[in-house]
Amino acid sequence: MVAPDLRGYGGSDKPPRGYDLITAAADAAGLIRALGEANAIVVGHDWGGLVAWTLAGYFPKSVRRLAVVSMAHPLQVRTMLPTSPVRISRSLRRRGSAAGPARRGGYPLAFQLPLFPERQLVRDGAELVGSLLSAWSAPGWPDPETAQVYQRAMRIPPVAHTALEYPRWFVRSAFRPDGLRYARHMRSPVPVPTLHLHGAVDPCVPPQIARGAGRYVEAPYRWKLIEGAGHYPHEERPSLFDSELLGWLADPEPER
């Protein structure tokens, strides 16, 4: 098993460019090849989930099975965005800061502001990171030690900036030729068995937003809610999560 950080996060390289989902998917496909494998079972959470969807869309031969955690299909996520840059600008001015909408799940929009979100993420020992973890999870997670792991990771230069480049590309590209090409390509159905796991009380990406992604999958597709979990079911309810994932992996013919 290999669990890499996306480019721009943690211990991965942090180049000045390349924070679009297509490049991130190419990174993953290249890693699979570099490990000497023709394909892999790919599991992605949150933005890693968007990368996983994109990997299956752009590099389907690299994916043997796909498991997406706490993230809708990219085309579903796009329906959550305002339809014009003017509406985004007005929405940001009305909400007033990056922190407010981020706590309410509107973080892709909040992070479009220049510089201010980066400063908010690292100030006071990255306190906002701990607040977001708590706001997006079910009560009782994270404990202080776990929060500190994430806070330390955010304080690695220049992670606060490079991490934000993903949502910035996702929102801004929706109105550009590269984003329109991406959306057209992602209409092609996923050709591999797909497991879609989601926390039942996820306030960041509510289940009703992610539900229904099976229409983008032509292979067997399974949707499963993890009861009592928010946005981080693999950490909040690890036993339930592992049972669902391992059971699906052991099933030679996962049903729809």
Number of C-alpha atoms within 10 A of each C-alpha: 5 8 8 12 12 20 21 25 20 20 13 12 12 19 11 11 11 17 22 18 23 19 16 21 23 16 17 21 23 14 14 18 14 10 10 9 12 13 17 16 15 24 20 18 20 17 20 21 23 24 27 28 29 24 26 26 23 19 17 17 15 20 22 16 19 23 22 25 26 28 30 26 23 22 16 16 16 15 10 11 17 15 12 12 14 10 12 18 15 11 15 20 12 9 12 12 16 22 20 14 18 20 19 13 18 18 18 19 22 27 25 22 16 12 11 14 20 21 13 17 23 20 12 9 14 22 15 18 21 20 14 18 20 19 20 22 23 22 12 8 19 18 10 9 9 13 19 17 11 15 19 14 16 22 16 14 14 16 23 22 21 20 20 20 19 19 20 20 18 21 22 16 17 20 13 11 10 14 17 13 12 20 16 10 13 19 14 14 15 25 19 19 23 30 24 25 25 30 28 20 20 24 17 23 21 19 21 10 15 21 19 14 19 20 12 19 18 15 17 16 21 17 16 16 20 21 14 16 25 30 28 25 28 21 15 21 18 14 11 16 24 13 11 16 17 10 11 18 16 9 9 7 10 16 12 13
